[in-house]
Amino acid sequence: MSNMDHAVEHLIDAILNSEEYLTYKDELSKVKQMPELKAQLDEYRKRNFILQHSEGYAFDKLEEFEREFQEFRENPQVEAFLAAELSFCRMMQDVETRITGALHFE
């Protein structure tokens, strides 16, 4: 195994054992036990992604979206899952940013 392969395996292992990943997997497991809630979460995440990546992204559309899903977001299980997902995504973004920054990748 090359040094690079070995390093990647260690990075994967560190990610799999991180608090962020373990919390995300735990919350995902809980949500998967409730198929209707999982479907609602998937729809919420899909619409949120489309909204944030659409041309003409407008603050008023975001406010409307947040009002529409306000009650849904008050569900403790929904909030726990979304918080865990966000924490894991931010950790992964930080890893990518640190790697590309250290490499002076342009």
Secondary structure, 3 states (H helix, E strand, C coil): CCHHHHHHHHHHHHHHCCHHHHHHHHHHHHHHCCHHHHHHHHHHHHHHHHHHCCCCCCHHHHHHHHHHCHHHHCCHHHHHHHHHHHHHHHHHHHHHHHHHHHCCCC
